[in-house]
Every structure is written in C-alpha cells, then in structure tokens.
Amino acid sequence: MRLEDFLKAIKEDLGLESLSEADRVVRAVVGALKAFLPEEKERIIADALPEKLSAGFESVEPLPEDIIERVELYMEEGEPVPEKPGYPTITQG
C-alpha cells in the first residue's frame, strides 16, 4: 500500500477535507501510541508495515508526556474530552 492510498482511505473514512488533515490525524494517533509503546514493540510494528508506511511511522515522534498526563487527568476527573460531532470515536463508536 502506498502512503497516499493510506491517507486517502483515512480521509474518506473520516470525512476529512484533505490529505493534509488525514496526515495530521494519523500522526496524532501514531504519536499517542508511541508514547505508550516500548521501543521493541515500535520496531515490531515498523517492521510489519510496508516500506513507505514504515518510514512514515518511524518519522512520528511520541506525544510529549505532559499531553498524555493532561488526558489522563481529564479522564480521572470525569471531564469529557471534546469530540467533533459526526466522527466515530473510541468512546462513542
């Protein structure tokens, strides 16, 4: 799978306006995952992806710890994380 095809699929599935927006979504998700994954698990994922997707995966930095801590704080306090209406989410499938 080519990177452009992957981003087009994300764009269409989420009803996004552009490939750039799809790229930002993917980078946010990958960054969040990398914040929690040990390096050896990151390597397993990168190795399992097609070359172009693997390069993209490896280029994303993990989200900073302070962002993760803020999200965890919101969850602990029961404050809902704002979600865009019309987009499926993990908490509101």
Sequence and secondary structure as in RCSB ss.txt:
>XXXX:A:sequence
MRLEDFLKAIKEDLGLESLSEADRVVRAVVGALKAFLPEEKERIIADALPEKLSAGFESVEPLPEDIIERVELYM
EEGEPVPEKPGYPTITQG
>XXXX:A:secstr
  HHHHHHHHHHHHT S HHHHHHHHHHHHHHHHHHS HHHHHHHHHHS HHHHHHHHH     HHHHHHHHHHH
HHT      TTS  SS  
